[in-house]
């Protein structure tokens, strides 16, 4: 199994300068390669990694600055660009601006890498053209080294080792539990068994300081030293927020995934859900301020990051992760199957208009998500517990009255008698 190990580097001033230069060269190669791909696409042609790597090797004769960085990290930059263009489209890939992009480059060949431990808290690694670099030994490697990625986050440099542990992931067990997760704005994650996971990632003092820094940033001039200092102070605060969010996602994923054989999530398009409602000058949007507040709340919770944490933890526990259509999951009654917008009286209050079932709205959404996640899977259950699933349909047409045939037991739901239809 492939795992990652991240350590903080302790560069010397010379090594820091070299790493900055390597990062700048990789950024230039990315931007030039992206511009070349876009020109090819405008002419109706396509250029792949092999041709770009060949042309880059020829360009080293005319441009000596390309020979400063190792060839491996430049080739890895082109590989990343090729993968990004195939995934998101050539015109969907962003440029790497000097002000926004954090330097990063990867050494893919383990034969040119070596790691040694110097003490209880210190180790060193040999990187091509950088020599021996010291890093803080915060955890053991636990496997065979495959590659190393050097990156900068703020004023600190880090090295991430890709390690092969030599152990296969555990098999999926169908006798363990299962859980559905509903992601929201008021609460990050609500599970089908009634648990809630949420916390604030920024303190009131940090929020006030960040607001003052944003006001100060708006009064500075572009390119000034005051603007750069203001940006650095804001990055320090947001870096703390990002670290707390990542840590909370990891801990929550561990609580949710461990002990379950199936985890069902909503298939959420976070990019589309956080798009601006500003519109254009010809067709201006409506309720732009409310939509901007919703976008900030969604991004603050980190829905996609939490899904990645769940999938990463599932690799180590042998848990299956599925995503389902979230339509009408919060307005469908898990007891009778009634689908009506009046079922949800408020953000947290759910009262069925047909059967009177009362429950927390987020828990109802998680139960419906779990029920839909069983589609196409054989029914499993925890040991010594019966299978009792909620209705999985979200369409009113499928909830119409059906004739009951007591003589055919196969037409009955596995959990008991057929569900009544939703009244109008």
QUIGIWO-V127700 format. One line per field, one symbol per residue. ss: DSSP state (H for helix, E for strand, C for the rest). phi: phi as a letter, one per 30 degrees, with the letter a starting at -180 (. if undefined). burial: # if it has 9 or more other ideal C-beta (glycine too) atoms within 8 Angstrom, else .. A space follows every 10 residues. Layout:
ss=???
phi=???
burial=???
This chain:
ss=CEEEEEEEEE CCHHHHHHHH HHHHHHHHHH HHHHHHHHHH HHCCCCCCHH HHHHHHHHHH HHCHHHHCCC HHHHHHHHHH HHHHHHHHCH HHCCCCCCCC CCCEEEECCH HHCEEEECCC CEEEEEECCC EEEEEECCCC CCCEEEEEEE EEECCEEEEE EEEECCCCCC CCCCCCEEEE EEECCCCCEE ECCCCEECCC CCCHHHHHHH HHHHHHHHHC CCCCHHHHHH HHHHHHHHHH HHHHHHHHHH HHHHHHHCCE EEEEEECCCH HHHCCCCCEC CCCECCCHHH HHHHHHHHHH HCHHHHHHHH HHHHHHHCCE EEEECCCCCC CECCCCCCEC HHHECCCCEE ECCCCCCEEE HHHHHHHHHH HHHCCCCCCC CCCCCCCCCC CCCCCHHHHC CCCCCCCCHH HCCCCCCCCC CCCC
phi=.dbcbcbddb ddeddddddd dddddddddd dddddddddd dddicbbcdd dddddddddd ddbddddddd dddddddddd dddddddcjd dcdcdcdddc dceaabcdcd dcbabbccad bbbbbcceic idccbddcad dilcdcabbc bcbicccbbc ccbcdicddd ddcdccdbbc bccbcdbebb cdcjcbbaac cbdddddddd ddddddddcd cdiddddddd dddddddddd dddddddddd ddddddddib cbbccddccd dddcddcdib ddbddchddd dddddddddd didddddddd ddddddcicd cbbbdddidc ccddccidca dddcdbdccb bddccidcad dddddddddd dddddicddb addhbddbcd ecdccdddcd dcddbddcdd dddddkdddd dddc
burial=#.#.#.###. #...##.### #######.## #.##.###.# #.......#. .##..#..## .....#..## .######### ##.##....# ..#..#.... ..#####... .##.#..... .######..# ..#####... ..#.###### ##....#### #####..... .....#.### ####..#### ##...##... .#...##.## ..##.##..# ......#..# ########## #..###.### .######..# ######.#.# ..#...#... ....#..#.. ##.##.##.. ###.###### ####.####. ##.#.#..## ####.##### ..##....## ##.##.#..# ########## ####.....# ......#.## ##.#....#. .......... .......... ##..
